[in-house]
Amino acid sequence: MSKKVKNSVLVLAGLLILNLVSNRIYKRFDVTADKRYTLSKITSKLLKNMDESLVINVYLEGEFPSEFKRLQSETRQFLNELKAINSNIYIRFINPDDKREKLIKKGMLPSQLTVEEDGKLSEAIIFPWAEILYQDKNELVSLLPDTAFKTQEDQLQNAIEKLEFSFANGISSILKSKKPSIAVLSGNGELEDIHLYSFLTAIKNKYRLAKFTLDSVQKNPQKTLENLKKYDLTFIAKPTERFSEEEKLVLDQYITNGGKTIWMVDTNFSDTDSLYNEGKMMAFPRDLNLTDLLFSYQVRINNKLVQDLYSAKIPLATGNIGNQAQFQHLNWFYNPLVKGNPNHPITKNIPPVRFEFTTQIDILKGAIKKTPLLVSSELTKKTGTPAIVELSSIAKEPKQEEYTSGAQLFAVLLEGTFPSAYKNRTKPFNVGHFSEQSLSNKMIIMSDGDVAKNQILKGKPYDLARDKWTGDSYGNKEFLLNAVDYLLDDTGLISLRNKTLQINLLDKQKAYAEKRYWQILNIALPLILLGVFGFGFNHLRKKKYSN
């Protein structure tokens, strides 16, 4: 056998071995500046603990807008990274065209997109969803979160940034043998179920929900406390009736024993029905007997109403055409529209949150870590209560020199060791094992009880993320979902929401305007260069052999 034949056989054998190895071993080196293809330690640890088959069905297959093929490509690459860590993961990309009704029944609603091609606009429908199947459980993952962005490019950027969080969160949820439990407090005039329906429906699959009343405190406070301790988090949404000392001690000891809490507290009474029906209302302080309890956590909720020039709109009748009333949407300064803290995973990239007749939170000195989550604009005005609020004031031109109160805090995250408010006080009942302070704990306090309140349309609850009158989108639901996830997150998954990627998208207008230029550059120029090369090569060849 000649040397050339031997070398050829060795090269072919090497290529064959390399091909077999590459098919069995998946490895990619991430050289991107933002490390977009590098999984976090949190996700890697989560996957390594899984020893049974997990199937991920992705419904991003078929014909859809070119820019969303990027989402398909990024999703495929990301899932390949998951499979490289754990071979028990099986990935299937499925065309949803013949499964649309079935997917909708499962809760996978389609997204309608505006597509621009060759300067023309058209509509396209896609199903940006994935379904995780594990044992006898399934979990849905939205690949295009329902978040308000000005452009589809921003929406796509946000979707790709959240890929790791979305899938890791879904896998974590489906792997848990026991769901965390949430107590929805009642008995002190809190929001009714129909007004919490939108929010509670959104978290019911991930958490175990139960209504919990403090009414039994009068008969058996110790047993009430022990029952409340069984819950991981207590949700307190707009109480309107005064808390007794016994009820407060139950909540106090629940917190010092590690219970998480979300407080949504209105310190003023404001009857919006009177406002719309009679054109005015009286806003006056509401005594919930919570001041000393919250003071022990180093916060205080004030009574002064905050007006903000950056506010949500409400519909107002401005006249009639025939028998039909005409409505106009006007800014209502008593409904501040508040942007979230961009540096915290709870509030990063969420739309502004709508508040209604809110007051501000004061932070007191102390060792508890306090992170502002929702802060108003600088253009605010504070009004002491009692005060008469007139709907007609909406038509008055605001005087900017009156709106100089500065940024106001509406929602704060507290983290650390919480002292008992009853440490050096007489207890209203005998606590078997009184805790003077908690271990490391977390809570969120808001100065408005309506943040979680969804509207009612034709007797049915309306989506908390939207306004039924104006159609505007708000971040209330997303903020609350992130808040619950953060408080009950024992793995650090919520930190993945802070992942930021730099995605270079095509400038469509520029590409369309320079279409002819790039066609010539990419098609004609290579042909010209090839012709020049061929002519030159033949010329040199003839010259060489003619001699």
KEMI-357624 format. One record per residue (C-alpha): x, y, z. Coordinates in Angstrom, 3 decimals. Layout:
// residues N
@u->X; v->Y; w->Z
...
// end
This chain:
// residues 547
@u->0.000; v->0.000; w->0.000
@u->1.391; v->3.368; w->-1.028
@u->2.120; v->6.124; w->1.441
@u->-0.597; v->8.356; w->-0.060
@u->-3.217; v->5.637; w->0.358
@u->-2.156; v->5.057; w->3.972
@u->-2.418; v->8.778; w->4.756
@u->-5.855; v->8.963; w->3.152
@u->-7.091; v->5.975; w->5.183
@u->-5.756; v->7.530; w->8.404
@u->-7.458; v->10.878; w->7.654
@u->-10.791; v->9.175; w->6.895
@u->-10.535; v->7.062; w->10.064
@u->-9.753; v->10.168; w->12.134
@u->-12.738; v->12.031; w->10.688
@u->-15.003; v->9.041; w->11.390
@u->-13.850; v->8.811; w->15.013
@u->-14.206; v->12.582; w->15.463
@u->-17.738; v->12.444; w->14.057
@u->-18.759; v->9.605; w->16.412
@u->-17.315; v->11.410; w->19.440
@u->-18.982; v->14.707; w->18.517
@u->-22.378; v->12.988; w->18.238
@u->-22.044; v->11.570; w->21.748
@u->-20.417; v->14.510; w->23.505
@u->-22.005; v->17.961; w->23.419
@u->-19.613; v->20.762; w->24.289
@u->-19.597; v->24.396; w->23.292
@u->-17.155; v->27.085; w->24.343
@u->-18.876; v->30.320; w->25.270
@u->-16.852; v->33.215; w->23.883
@u->-19.677; v->35.790; w->24.030
@u->-18.986; v->38.932; w->26.055
@u->-22.171; v->38.535; w->28.143
@u->-21.754; v->34.735; w->28.619
@u->-25.266; v->34.154; w->27.306
@u->-24.645; v->30.433; w->26.745
@u->-23.199; v->29.768; w->30.198
@u->-25.676; v->28.288; w->32.673
@u->-25.679; v->29.589; w->36.227
@u->-24.592; v->27.404; w->39.135
@u->-28.197; v->27.497; w->40.371
@u->-29.534; v->25.904; w->37.173
@u->-26.693; v->23.382; w->36.977
@u->-27.301; v->22.248; w->40.563
@u->-31.028; v->21.956; w->39.900
@u->-30.515; v->19.690; w->36.872
@u->-27.916; v->17.459; w->38.500
@u->-30.433; v->16.484; w->41.190
@u->-32.860; v->15.095; w->38.584
@u->-32.562; v->11.358; w->37.917
@u->-35.749; v->10.636; w->35.942
@u->-36.810; v->11.484; w->32.385
@u->-38.064; v->15.000; w->31.793
@u->-39.623; v->15.958; w->28.445
@u->-39.768; v->19.532; w->27.158
@u->-42.186; v->20.213; w->24.285
@u->-41.520; v->23.529; w->22.565
@u->-44.220; v->24.916; w->20.263
@u->-41.886; v->27.112; w->18.228
@u->-41.870; v->25.234; w->14.943
@u->-43.257; v->26.241; w->11.565
@u->-43.539; v->29.555; w->9.743
@u->-43.378; v->32.733; w->11.802
@u->-41.694; v->36.166; w->11.583
@u->-37.972; v->36.107; w->10.926
@u->-37.057; v->38.014; w->14.084
@u->-38.826; v->35.389; w->16.183
@u->-36.771; v->32.678; w->14.534
@u->-34.075; v->34.177; w->16.742
@u->-36.170; v->33.220; w->19.766
@u->-36.505; v->29.713; w->18.341
@u->-32.748; v->29.475; w->17.776
@u->-31.863; v->30.834; w->21.230
@u->-34.378; v->28.473; w->22.877
@u->-32.955; v->25.471; w->21.012
@u->-29.389; v->26.369; w->21.951
@u->-30.330; v->26.959; w->25.582
@u->-32.155; v->23.617; w->25.860
@u->-29.153; v->21.844; w->24.338
@u->-27.113; v->23.274; w->27.216
@u->-29.608; v->21.764; w->29.672
@u->-29.403; v->18.380; w->27.946
@u->-25.614; v->18.502; w->28.026
@u->-25.765; v->18.647; w->31.835
@u->-28.423; v->15.947; w->32.245
@u->-29.063; v->13.342; w->29.552
@u->-32.483; v->12.574; w->31.098
@u->-33.832; v->15.695; w->29.384
@u->-35.608; v->15.119; w->26.055
@u->-36.434; v->18.045; w->23.778
@u->-39.116; v->18.164; w->21.074
@u->-39.924; v->21.128; w->18.837
@u->-43.553; v->20.810; w->17.686
@u->-45.537; v->22.661; w->15.039
@u->-48.694; v->23.912; w->16.821
@u->-50.811; v->24.449; w->13.673
@u->-52.925; v->21.295; w->14.050
@u->-53.014; v->21.475; w->17.870
@u->-54.238; v->25.035; w->18.423
@u->-57.523; v->24.244; w->20.188
@u->-55.853; v->21.695; w->22.451
@u->-53.089; v->24.127; w->23.410
@u->-55.568; v->26.917; w->24.166
@u->-57.567; v->24.590; w->26.445
@u->-54.347; v->23.884; w->28.354
@u->-53.855; v->27.612; w->28.902
@u->-51.323; v->28.295; w->26.129
@u->-52.818; v->31.380; w->24.547
@u->-51.387; v->32.506; w->21.173
@u->-49.623; v->35.812; w->20.590
@u->-50.561; v->38.066; w->17.708
@u->-47.593; v->39.845; w->16.191
@u->-47.190; v->42.670; w->13.738
@u->-44.769; v->41.691; w->10.975
@u->-42.982; v->44.177; w->8.736
@u->-41.523; v->42.846; w->5.498
@u->-40.540; v->44.939; w->2.487
@u->-42.096; v->47.956; w->4.176
@u->-45.518; v->46.279; w->4.490
@u->-47.273; v->45.352; w->7.737
@u->-49.101; v->42.079; w->8.304
@u->-50.336; v->39.996; w->11.239
@u->-48.958; v->36.642; w->12.390
@u->-49.996; v->34.291; w->15.188
@u->-47.496; v->32.160; w->17.114
@u->-47.647; v->29.933; w->20.211
@u->-44.578; v->30.957; w->22.225
@u->-44.939; v->28.225; w->24.829
@u->-43.097; v->25.214; w->26.186
@u->-44.553; v->22.369; w->28.220
@u->-42.480; v->20.458; w->30.777
@u->-43.573; v->16.867; w->31.484
@u->-42.200; v->14.990; w->34.499
@u->-43.712; v->11.848; w->35.992
@u->-47.458; v->12.594; w->36.022
@u->-47.065; v->16.381; w->36.273
@u->-46.824; v->19.133; w->33.697
@u->-45.756; v->22.759; w->33.855
@u->-46.258; v->25.499; w->31.258
@u->-43.472; v->27.934; w->30.404
@u->-44.206; v->31.183; w->28.598
@u->-41.430; v->32.014; w->26.121
@u->-42.835; v->35.469; w->25.416
@u->-43.825; v->36.990; w->28.791
@u->-46.902; v->39.227; w->28.644
@u->-45.051; v->42.418; w->29.432
@u->-45.699; v->45.838; w->27.935
@u->-42.849; v->47.020; w->25.693
@u->-42.813; v->49.774; w->23.108
@u->-41.425; v->47.561; w->20.350
@u->-41.369; v->43.859; w->19.460
@u->-37.568; v->44.058; w->19.477
@u->-37.642; v->45.023; w->23.174
@u->-40.130; v->42.237; w->23.827
@u->-37.849; v->39.739; w->22.078
@u->-34.829; v->40.977; w->24.023
@u->-36.716; v->40.514; w->27.292
@u->-37.892; v->37.018; w->26.266
@u->-34.359; v->35.823; w->25.452
@u->-32.957; v->37.327; w->28.653
@u->-35.582; v->35.432; w->30.695
@u->-35.072; v->32.032; w->29.023
@u->-32.935; v->30.602; w->31.807
@u->-35.177; v->31.960; w->34.566
@u->-38.366; v->30.761; w->32.846
@u->-37.166; v->27.189; w->32.290
@u->-35.289; v->26.880; w->35.598
@u->-38.333; v->28.196; w->37.451
@u->-40.610; v->25.723; w->35.652
@u->-38.300; v->22.761; w->36.254
@u->-37.851; v->23.709; w->39.909
@u->-41.618; v->23.897; w->40.364
@u->-42.301; v->20.525; w->38.746
@u->-39.527; v->18.769; w->40.716
@u->-40.826; v->19.880; w->44.114
@u->-42.633; v->17.146; w->46.011
@u->-44.437; v->19.686; w->48.208
@u->-45.665; v->23.110; w->47.190
@u->-45.027; v->26.077; w->49.502
@u->-48.204; v->27.210; w->51.253
@u->-49.759; v->30.678; w->51.336
@u->-52.372; v->31.889; w->53.814
@u->-54.703; v->34.583; w->52.457
@u->-55.712; v->36.448; w->55.586
@u->-59.380; v->37.266; w->56.209
@u->-61.524; v->38.399; w->59.117
@u->-60.392; v->42.024; w->59.253
@u->-62.255; v->43.325; w->56.216
@u->-59.644; v->42.262; w->53.649
@u->-60.364; v->42.190; w->49.906
@u->-62.973; v->39.662; w->48.833
@u->-62.004; v->36.613; w->46.786
@u->-63.501; v->37.992; w->43.553
@u->-61.172; v->41.008; w->43.758
@u->-58.114; v->38.779; w->44.293
@u->-59.141; v->36.226; w->41.662
@u->-56.739; v->37.315; w->38.903
@u->-53.672; v->37.267; w->41.155
@u->-54.544; v->34.095; w->43.075
@u->-55.366; v->32.221; w->39.859
@u->-51.914; v->33.084; w->38.517
@u->-50.124; v->31.474; w->41.495
@u->-52.445; v->28.581; w->42.344
@u->-50.512; v->26.011; w->40.276
@u->-47.211; v->26.828; w->41.933
@u->-48.345; v->27.351; w->45.520
@u->-50.882; v->25.841; w->47.892
@u->-53.458; v->28.496; w->48.804
@u->-55.839; v->28.625; w->51.756
@u->-58.002; v->31.243; w->53.381
@u->-57.062; v->31.907; w->56.993
@u->-59.140; v->33.893; w->59.463
@u->-58.036; v->35.346; w->62.782
@u->-61.566; v->35.128; w->64.217
@u->-60.627; v->32.128; w->66.349
@u->-58.088; v->34.251; w->68.262
@u->-60.761; v->35.240; w->70.770
@u->-61.387; v->31.622; w->71.803
@u->-58.021; v->29.961; w->71.339
@u->-55.179; v->32.331; w->70.333
@u->-52.443; v->29.742; w->70.932
@u->-54.021; v->27.245; w->68.529
@u->-54.581; v->30.016; w->65.960
@u->-50.874; v->30.832; w->66.126
@u->-49.840; v->27.191; w->65.729
@u->-52.138; v->26.803; w->62.714
@u->-50.776; v->29.965; w->61.077
@u->-47.192; v->28.737; w->61.551
@u->-47.945; v->25.913; w->59.117
@u->-47.965; v->28.424; w->56.236
@u->-44.817; v->29.701; w->54.552
@u->-46.266; v->33.100; w->53.661
@u->-49.247; v->35.200; w->54.744
@u->-50.867; v->37.610; w->52.284
@u->-52.611; v->40.581; w->53.965
@u->-54.590; v->42.507; w->51.323
@u->-56.262; v->45.772; w->52.369
@u->-57.587; v->45.161; w->55.875
@u->-60.293; v->47.694; w->56.766
@u->-61.074; v->46.679; w->60.369
@u->-58.961; v->47.320; w->63.436
@u->-56.638; v->44.507; w->64.605
@u->-56.924; v->43.456; w->68.226
@u->-53.824; v->43.032; w->70.397
@u->-54.342; v->39.264; w->70.338
@u->-54.414; v->39.226; w->66.523
@u->-51.311; v->41.391; w->66.350
@u->-49.410; v->39.105; w->68.731
@u->-50.315; v->36.101; w->66.549
@u->-48.914; v->37.896; w->63.481
@u->-45.895; v->39.093; w->65.457
@u->-44.988; v->35.584; w->66.623
@u->-45.679; v->34.149; w->63.176
@u->-43.057; v->36.543; w->61.772
@u->-40.488; v->35.936; w->64.542
@u->-40.856; v->32.202; w->63.880
@u->-39.875; v->32.634; w->60.220
@u->-43.195; v->33.320; w->58.480
@u->-42.975; v->35.561; w->55.400
@u->-45.550; v->38.354; w->54.945
@u->-46.821; v->40.690; w->52.240
@u->-48.607; v->43.709; w->53.703
@u->-50.921; v->45.883; w->51.576
@u->-52.155; v->48.566; w->53.939
@u->-54.471; v->51.524; w->53.314
@u->-54.181; v->54.045; w->56.146
@u->-56.984; v->56.175; w->54.666
@u->-60.621; v->55.468; w->53.928
@u->-61.577; v->56.519; w->50.400
@u->-64.971; v->55.626; w->48.971
@u->-64.497; v->55.617; w->45.199
@u->-68.187; v->54.749; w->44.657
@u->-69.120; v->58.131; w->46.117
@u->-66.482; v->59.777; w->43.951
@u->-67.953; v->58.436; w->40.711
@u->-71.622; v->58.634; w->41.714
@u->-71.635; v->61.985; w->43.507
@u->-68.523; v->63.602; w->42.024
@u->-66.738; v->63.897; w->45.356
@u->-65.727; v->61.911; w->48.410
@u->-64.266; v->62.371; w->51.861
@u->-60.869; v->60.775; w->52.491
@u->-60.059; v->60.353; w->56.179
@u->-57.572; v->58.351; w->58.288
@u->-58.297; v->54.720; w->59.065
@u->-56.994; v->53.333; w->62.351
@u->-55.959; v->49.696; w->61.882
@u->-53.936; v->49.578; w->65.121
@u->-50.860; v->48.423; w->63.161
@u->-48.586; v->51.437; w->63.709
@u->-46.612; v->49.959; w->66.629
@u->-46.253; v->46.577; w->64.896
@u->-44.871; v->48.089; w->61.691
@u->-42.765; v->50.520; w->63.725
@u->-40.933; v->47.544; w->65.245
@u->-39.966; v->46.595; w->61.662
@u->-38.598; v->50.135; w->61.232
@u->-41.241; v->51.476; w->58.839
@u->-44.173; v->53.847; w->59.206
@u->-47.081; v->54.367; w->56.781
@u->-48.309; v->57.971; w->56.738
@u->-51.819; v->59.349; w->56.208
@u->-51.136; v->62.052; w->53.628
@u->-52.514; v->61.291; w->50.149
@u->-49.926; v->61.467; w->47.372
@u->-50.721; v->62.979; w->43.976
@u->-48.264; v->62.356; w->41.142
@u->-48.136; v->64.069; w->37.749
@u->-47.003; v->60.732; w->36.328
@u->-50.293; v->58.933; w->36.791
@u->-52.779; v->56.437; w->35.342
@u->-55.791; v->57.488; w->33.300
@u->-59.451; v->57.087; w->34.203
@u->-62.514; v->57.462; w->31.915
@u->-64.583; v->60.605; w->32.323
@u->-67.838; v->61.471; w->30.562
@u->-67.262; v->64.636; w->28.525
@u->-70.613; v->64.951; w->26.722
@u->-73.194; v->63.166; w->24.606
@u->-73.635; v->62.469; w->20.919
@u->-77.269; v->61.568; w->20.505
@u->-78.073; v->59.197; w->23.341
@u->-74.496; v->57.928; w->23.630
@u->-72.225; v->59.273; w->26.368
@u->-68.755; v->60.234; w->25.170
@u->-65.803; v->59.362; w->27.370
@u->-62.294; v->60.716; w->27.467
@u->-59.342; v->59.158; w->29.271
@u->-57.659; v->61.722; w->31.526
@u->-54.771; v->61.507; w->33.962
@u->-55.962; v->61.127; w->37.548
@u->-53.155; v->62.326; w->39.810
@u->-54.461; v->60.341; w->42.797
@u->-53.554; v->57.147; w->40.882
@u->-49.737; v->57.275; w->40.661
@u->-48.099; v->55.159; w->37.969
@u->-44.911; v->53.914; w->39.568
@u->-41.765; v->52.494; w->37.990
@u->-39.915; v->49.680; w->39.711
@u->-36.380; v->49.486; w->41.029
@u->-34.358; v->48.424; w->37.927
@u->-31.657; v->46.800; w->40.046
@u->-33.813; v->44.272; w->41.907
@u->-35.186; v->41.005; w->40.453
@u->-38.700; v->41.692; w->41.807
@u->-39.116; v->44.874; w->39.799
@u->-36.628; v->44.654; w->36.948
@u->-38.241; v->45.051; w->33.484
@u->-41.821; v->45.200; w->34.771
@u->-44.309; v->47.794; w->33.477
@u->-45.274; v->50.653; w->35.810
@u->-47.493; v->49.636; w->38.734
@u->-50.774; v->51.467; w->39.329
@u->-51.605; v->52.696; w->42.830
@u->-54.918; v->54.225; w->43.977
@u->-55.235; v->56.865; w->46.705
@u->-51.954; v->55.856; w->48.258
@u->-49.740; v->57.348; w->50.956
@u->-45.995; v->57.221; w->51.451
@u->-43.832; v->54.939; w->53.591
@u->-41.208; v->56.366; w->55.946
@u->-38.081; v->54.315; w->56.653
@u->-36.729; v->54.395; w->60.196
@u->-33.166; v->53.776; w->61.312
@u->-32.206; v->50.246; w->62.279
@u->-30.338; v->47.091; w->61.313
@u->-33.056; v->45.687; w->59.043
@u->-32.068; v->45.934; w->55.372
@u->-34.562; v->48.081; w->53.457
@u->-34.729; v->47.945; w->49.650
@u->-37.045; v->50.393; w->47.857
@u->-39.098; v->48.532; w->45.262
@u->-41.626; v->51.090; w->44.002
@u->-40.945; v->54.822; w->44.180
@u->-42.983; v->57.665; w->42.681
@u->-41.679; v->60.353; w->40.351
@u->-40.225; v->63.585; w->41.742
@u->-43.342; v->65.549; w->40.740
@u->-45.574; v->64.762; w->43.705
@u->-47.883; v->66.623; w->46.047
@u->-49.038; v->65.500; w->49.504
@u->-52.459; v->66.307; w->50.930
@u->-53.323; v->65.826; w->54.576
@u->-56.485; v->63.975; w->55.586
@u->-59.356; v->64.358; w->56.273
@u->-59.810; v->65.982; w->52.872
@u->-62.510; v->66.270; w->50.228
@u->-61.511; v->64.867; w->46.838
@u->-63.526; v->66.209; w->43.908
@u->-63.668; v->64.482; w->40.539
@u->-63.932; v->67.863; w->38.805
@u->-60.332; v->68.590; w->39.805
@u->-59.248; v->66.310; w->36.966
@u->-60.074; v->69.082; w->34.481
@u->-57.884; v->71.666; w->36.204
@u->-54.438; v->72.405; w->34.833
@u->-51.906; v->71.298; w->37.488
@u->-49.584; v->73.924; w->38.891
@u->-46.149; v->72.380; w->38.680
@u->-44.828; v->74.538; w->41.523
@u->-47.235; v->72.667; w->43.840
@u->-45.796; v->69.272; w->42.879
@u->-42.446; v->69.574; w->44.622
@u->-42.664; v->66.974; w->47.395
@u->-40.150; v->64.731; w->45.648
@u->-40.032; v->60.947; w->45.216
@u->-42.260; v->58.979; w->47.589
@u->-41.759; v->55.365; w->48.678
@u->-44.778; v->53.110; w->48.088
@u->-43.336; v->49.583; w->48.437
@u->-40.315; v->48.353; w->50.388
@u->-38.595; v->44.994; w->50.891
@u->-37.380; v->44.274; w->54.421
@u->-34.734; v->41.619; w->55.070
@u->-32.956; v->40.632; w->58.241
@u->-33.724; v->39.854; w->61.857
@u->-37.136; v->41.133; w->62.945
@u->-37.627; v->41.992; w->66.652
@u->-40.909; v->41.261; w->68.382
@u->-43.125; v->44.280; w->69.002
@u->-44.064; v->42.662; w->72.336
@u->-40.529; v->42.042; w->73.601
@u->-40.794; v->44.343; w->76.630
@u->-44.569; v->44.605; w->76.811
@u->-47.408; v->42.807; w->78.524
@u->-48.698; v->40.035; w->76.268
@u->-52.448; v->39.870; w->75.617
@u->-52.277; v->36.083; w->75.979
@u->-49.765; v->33.526; w->77.171
@u->-47.460; v->32.353; w->74.374
@u->-45.905; v->28.981; w->75.146
@u->-42.526; v->29.680; w->73.555
@u->-42.252; v->33.441; w->73.043
@u->-39.729; v->34.472; w->70.354
@u->-38.074; v->37.828; w->71.014
@u->-36.719; v->38.062; w->67.483
@u->-36.672; v->36.111; w->64.248
@u->-33.831; v->34.472; w->62.435
@u->-33.172; v->35.820; w->58.920
@u->-36.566; v->36.667; w->57.437
@u->-38.183; v->38.757; w->54.673
@u->-41.347; v->40.792; w->54.190
@u->-42.760; v->43.338; w->51.749
@u->-44.856; v->46.332; w->52.800
@u->-46.995; v->48.441; w->50.434
@u->-48.887; v->51.617; w->51.287
@u->-51.898; v->50.761; w->49.118
@u->-54.411; v->47.967; w->49.489
@u->-55.604; v->48.048; w->45.889
@u->-52.395; v->46.907; w->44.169
@u->-53.782; v->43.339; w->44.028
@u->-57.402; v->44.328; w->43.404
@u->-58.661; v->43.315; w->39.959
@u->-61.644; v->45.047; w->38.375
@u->-65.018; v->43.413; w->37.743
@u->-66.520; v->43.313; w->34.247
@u->-70.081; v->42.040; w->33.801
@u->-69.933; v->40.311; w->37.170
@u->-66.678; v->38.496; w->36.396
@u->-63.120; v->39.291; w->37.551
@u->-60.981; v->41.138; w->35.005
@u->-57.256; v->40.653; w->34.400
@u->-55.221; v->42.499; w->37.040
@u->-52.593; v->43.363; w->34.416
@u->-55.039; v->45.522; w->32.389
@u->-57.574; v->48.293; w->32.864
@u->-61.057; v->47.437; w->31.625
@u->-61.810; v->51.046; w->30.646
@u->-58.641; v->52.254; w->28.934
@u->-57.094; v->48.929; w->27.885
@u->-53.759; v->50.072; w->29.327
@u->-51.370; v->47.466; w->30.708
@u->-49.914; v->47.704; w->34.209
@u->-47.287; v->45.763; w->36.120
@u->-49.402; v->44.986; w->39.218
@u->-49.761; v->41.256; w->38.558
@u->-46.144; v->40.727; w->37.512
@u->-44.901; v->42.678; w->40.525
@u->-46.947; v->40.588; w->42.962
@u->-45.955; v->37.298; w->41.302
@u->-42.287; v->38.262; w->41.496
@u->-42.736; v->39.377; w->45.121
@u->-44.168; v->35.992; w->46.150
@u->-41.473; v->34.122; w->44.206
@u->-38.742; v->36.177; w->45.859
@u->-40.017; v->35.682; w->49.403
@u->-40.493; v->31.924; w->48.960
@u->-37.392; v->31.327; w->46.820
@u->-34.963; v->29.154; w->48.763
@u->-32.662; v->28.415; w->45.804
@u->-31.887; v->31.888; w->44.453
@u->-33.719; v->31.270; w->41.154
@u->-35.292; v->34.725; w->41.183
@u->-31.809; v->36.248; w->40.774
@u->-31.761; v->34.867; w->37.217
@u->-34.308; v->37.555; w->36.269
@u->-31.428; v->40.050; w->36.433
@u->-29.612; v->38.389; w->33.530
@u->-28.904; v->40.943; w->30.807
@u->-27.939; v->40.148; w->27.217
@u->-26.921; v->42.356; w->24.331
@u->-28.767; v->41.180; w->21.231
@u->-27.910; v->42.892; w->17.942
@u->-31.111; v->43.089; w->15.923
@u->-31.533; v->44.040; w->12.291
@u->-32.538; v->47.647; w->11.587
@u->-35.530; v->46.928; w->9.334
@u->-35.994; v->50.453; w->8.002
@u->-32.327; v->50.790; w->7.105
@u->-32.263; v->47.309; w->5.558
@u->-35.308; v->48.082; w->3.419
@u->-33.890; v->51.458; w->2.311
@u->-30.539; v->49.905; w->1.377
@u->-32.020; v->46.681; w->-0.018
@u->-30.703; v->47.175; w->-3.596
@u->-27.224; v->48.073; w->-2.382
@u->-26.870; v->44.909; w->-0.278
@u->-28.302; v->42.715; w->-3.031
@u->-25.640; v->43.985; w->-5.427
@u->-22.937; v->43.666; w->-2.771
@u->-23.847; v->40.079; w->-1.842
@u->-24.760; v->38.719; w->-5.288
@u->-23.122; v->40.757; w->-8.050
@u->-19.812; v->41.532; w->-6.328
@u->-18.866; v->37.855; w->-5.674
@u->-19.657; v->37.045; w->-9.317
@u->-17.521; v->39.947; w->-10.529
@u->-14.618; v->38.910; w->-8.295
@u->-14.960; v->35.310; w->-9.463
@u->-14.908; v->36.479; w->-13.113
@u->-11.835; v->38.648; w->-12.508
@u->-10.089; v->35.752; w->-10.806
@u->-10.979; v->33.353; w->-13.645
@u->-9.837; v->35.794; w->-16.311
@u->-6.564; v->36.504; w->-14.489
@u->-5.907; v->32.811; w->-13.818
@u->-6.451; v->31.870; w->-17.476
@u->-4.309; v->34.788; w->-18.626
@u->-1.418; v->33.765; w->-16.389
@u->-1.810; v->30.100; w->-17.388
@u->-1.675; v->30.920; w->-21.116
@u->1.294; v->33.183; w->-20.579
@u->3.151; v->30.493; w->-18.639
@u->2.595; v->27.665; w->-21.102
@u->3.023; v->29.792; w->-24.237
@u->6.663; v->30.183; w->-23.264
// end
